[in-house]
Structures are given as C-alpha cells and as structure tokens.
Amino acid sequence: MCSSDLEPYVSMMLARPAHGVGKGLNPCVDCKILMLAHCKGLLDRYGAKFIVTGEVKGQRPMSQRRDALDVISRDAGVRDVLLRPLCARTMKPTPMEESGLVDRERLHNFGGRSRKPQMALARQLGVTKIPQPAGGCKLTEFESAKRYVPVFVHAAPPRAADFELANVGRQFWAGPRWLAMGRDQAGNEALAGLAEPGDLLMDVQGFPSPLALIRPLPGAAWDAPAVEDAAALLASYSPKAVASGGVVRVEVTQGGGKREVAVTPRRQSASGLKDVI
C-alpha cells in the first residue's frame, strides 16, 4: 500500500476519531467505518454485489459489540450491502438473504469471545494453517504508540509517509527534532528507501554502522552543531567506530549534495536527542 492510500486514515486520526480510541491509539470503530466505506466504493469496479466481513458479534470489546456493529454499518453507508456470515443468524436478515441471493440457513450464529466455533468450522473446511488470534494492529500496541505520538505532536500536519518512517528502527526526538536510525541492514535499506529530498541521510565512513535519517519538521533547527551532534550519536552506535578511540567522519547527504563532518562518537546527545523506542 502506498502512502497516498493511507492519507484518509491519517486525516481521520487528525480530526480525532468520532467514536474514540481503545487502550492505545486504536480507533477501531472509525477504522471499520473508513474501510467499509472504501470497500463500498469498489463494488462497481469489481462487479461485486455486496461486502463480506468476518466479524463476530461480541468477540471484540470495542468494534464488535452489537451497538458498534450497527453504528459501523450505518455510518459507512453499507447496511444494504454488508453481510457478516459468521454471526448473520444472530442479527436481522440482510437484503441479500431476503432476496434469496444468499441462503440464510447456511450462515452461522457465532457470538461471544470464544473462537472455538471458528476453529471447528476451519477444520470442517479443511483449513489447517490458522493465524494466531491477534488483531495485528500497531495502534493497539503501546510500543508502537510511542513511535506515533511525537509525529502527531510535531509534524504539521503529519503525513502517511511520516508514520512509515516512524515504524523503522530506533526513534530519537528532542522537541521537534527527529532522527530515525536503523537497527540492522534491513532497517538501513528501509530508511534509504524512505528518504525524501529534504531529508538528511547520515552514514559513518570507514566503519560498519547504522544509517540515520533526519526529517526536518516545522520549528526544528538543524544547524551545523545540531547535525554534528546527531552524527556523533550515530557514530556511538558503531562499535568499531567507538573502539577506534578517535575522530570519525560521517557523510551527510541531502538532496543531491554530500558533505562530511568530523565527530567523536558520543552517546549523550548535547541537543537532547533521546531514544523513545
């Protein structure tokens, strides 16, 4: 999924989810509304008659209560085209069932938190690889929320691309100053791929090291001392650079230009950059 596909979600979060959030930053009800409204817009493209979801009444405390299911289908404008086959017989018949397009008697009446009925159905259908029963939503995870809160606070406004960057490696903040640092080769490659023309990429020269990316945000002054401080912090995460016991050079790339700064590896940031995760 590209960043432009995520912008409506970011806009929804910035406007404050109308139906609130869970224990983390998860706007489960508004998220479902957004997804189903988007699905409805795709029906004609795919020649589809209706939407099918795997929701079970009462299984999730926020978005699968009976009242929440009604709110979701109403606000997404999908009441006439949404079928929930796993719990359909615990709810009013849909137009698809009433018209005979779908046989209601072949649908299910699952409800509550237990997943035993779904597991039994999976075995009956010959499904052997069953995913772990977890939502998989990063917004429900407190560790992920730590990555996103500073972006909401300091980016004006945040973009989907900013949240993609927030998912990578270590995240350092000092007010609106933001530095992301890879933890491994995959993280370094991800940072390089996410770099935008205005970003600063930093790489320690002559030693294996993480890659670091600075994304300038409104109100963040990345003058020469601040960049050198970030470079010294980056070098401190290169064990061989630290072991050299002297000054090392860090290449700074921005747009089409490159320059080098000479720094002594230093874990304590003079400008207050702190690892939030």
N, C-alpha and C positions, 0 to 999 in steps of 0.2 A: 504494500500500500504506500503510495507516495504522500508527501506532506500535504498537498492540496486536498487530498481526500479526508485528512484529519482536521482541517480548519473548522468545519461546522462543529466538531466536538469541542475544540478549543474555545470557540465562540460561546458555546453553551456553558462551559465551565466559567468563563469570564463573566457571563451575565448572572452567575450564581444559579445553580440548579433549582428549578422551581419546587421540586419535591424533596430537596435536601440531600445530604450525603450520609454515608454509613460511618463506621468507626474510623475509616481512613479518609481518603478524598473521593471515595466511590459514589457517584451519582446514579445508582442503579436504575431507578425508575426513569429518570430523564434520559439515561443512556438507551434503555429499551425503546423509549418513545422515538428517539432520534434514529435508531437502527430500523425500526419497523416503518417509520415514515419514509426512510430512504428505500427500503425494500418495495414499498407500495409504488414508488416512482419507477421501479424497474420492471414491473409486471408486464407492461406492454412490450418492452424491449425483448423480453424472453418468451412472449406469448403465453405467459402464466395466468392462471385463473385465480389463484389465491396463495396466501403465505402460510407456511407450516413452521411451527416452533416446537422445541422440546420441553417447554415449561410444564411444571407440575404444581398444581395448587397447594400452597402450604410448605413447599420444600425450601424456599429461600425466605428469610425473615423480612427482607426489605422489598424485593420486587415480585415475589410470588405469593403474597397474601391475596386473598380473593378481592379485596378492595383495590389493591395495587394492580392486579391483572385487569380489572375493569377500567381503571384510570389510564393505564398504558394503552389499551386498545382504543379508548375514546380519544385521548389526546393525540395519538398517532394517526387517527382517522382511518383505522383499519378494521373496525368492528364487523364489517360485511365481508371482509376478505381474509380474516385471520382464523386459522384452525390450530388448536392445541390438542393433538390426538392422544397424548398420554393422559390427559385429565378431562377430555371432552365430555364424558358422560357424567361428570360431576357439575357441569355447567349447562347453561341454556343451549339448545341446538343452534348451530350457525346456519346461515343461508345455504352453505354448501351441503349440509346434511339435510335440510328441509327440502331442497330441490332434488335430492336423490343423487347428486354428483358424488357424494361420499356416503358410505353406509355407516350410519352411527353405531350400529350393533358391533361393528368390527373395531371400533375405537375403545379406549380404555378409561378406567375410572381411578387412576392412581391419585394419591393425595398424601400429604404429610412429609415428614423429614426422611423417612426410611427410603432407601434405594433398592430394597430387596425386590420389589415388583419389576423395576427396570432390569435388574440383573437376571431375573428369571426370564423376562422377555428376550434379553440378549442371548441367553443360552438356547431358548426355543428357536430363535432365528439363526443360530449357528455362529453368532459373533463371539470370537474367542479373545480378541485384543480389546480390552475395555480400559479407557483412560481413567486415571485417578480422579476421584470425585472432588475436584477443586475448580474454583472459578477461573483461575488463570489471569485475573485482572490485577495489574500492577497497582492500581489506585486503592486496592484493599490492603496492600502491604505497607506497613509503617516505614520500612526501609526505603521503599520506592517513593513514598510521600515526602521523605526528607529531601529527595532529589528535586521534586517538583515545586515545593513551596517557595524556594528562593526565586525560581523562574517567574512564578505568578507575582511575586512581590516586586522584582526589579526590572523585568522586561516590560516594555510599554508600547504596545501590548505584546504578550508572548505569542509566538507562532508555533505551529506544529513542529517545525524544524528545531526549535529551541528544546522542546521536550524530547525529541530524538537524541539530541546531544546530551541532555541530562541523564539519559539511560546508560551512557558509556563510561566505564572506568571509574576513577576517583573524581570527586567533585569538590572543588575548593572555591570558597566565597569569602570576600571581605567587602561588606556592603554590596554595591552593585558590580564590583569587580568579580569576574567569573573566569575560572580556569578549569578545564577538564583534562585529565591525564590518563593515558592508557595503563592498564594493569598487565597486559600481555600483548603478543603480536596481533591477535585478533582485535583487541581494543585499539591498538595503534592504527591498524588498517581502517577501522571504523571511523576514527577521528579524522584521518586523512580524507576519507570519502565524504565526511560531513562538512568539511571546511568551506566557508563562503569567502568571497573576495575581500571582505573587510576583516576577516579573522586573522589572527596571528598564530602560525604553527611554529613550535619550537622543538629542536632536536639536538641533543648533546653530540658533539663531534668527537670521533675517535674512541668512543666507548659505547657498549650496548646500553640502551636506556629506553625509558618510556618516551612516547611522543606526547606533547602537550598542546592544547588548543585554547587560545584566549578569544572569547567572543565579546567585543566591546558592546556595552549596553549604555543606555542613556544615563548620564551622571557619573560614568566610570572613566576616570582619567588614567589612561595607560601611557604615562610619560616615560622617559628613559629609565628613571630609578625604579618605577613600578615594574617595567618589563624585565630589568635586570634582577629584581627581587624574585619574580616568577621563574626566571631562568635558573637562579641559584636553588630555588625549591625543587625544580625539575631535576637538576643535577644531583640533588641529595638522594633521589630515588634510583640512581645508577651506582650500584655497589663498587664497580671498578673505578668510576669517576671519583667516588669518595676515597677509595683506597689509594688513589694516585697522590693524595696529600697536597695537591696544589690547585692552581687556577686551571679551569677547563673552559672550552669555548662552546657556546651554544648558538646554533644557527636559527635565525628568526626569519620566517618567510611571511610576507603579507602581500596579497595580490601577486604581481609579477616581480616584486622586489625581494632581495635577500640581503641580510646583514648578519654580522656575528657580534656577540657580546662575550666578554671575558668575565667569569664569575667564580667564586669559591663555593662549592656545594654547601648549602645551609638549609636545614630542615625547619628552623624557626623563621617564619616569614616576617620581614620588617614591616610590610604593609598590612599584616594581619590576616593573610590568606589562611583559612582553616579548612581541613578535610571534613566535610559534613557527612560523607559516606565513602 
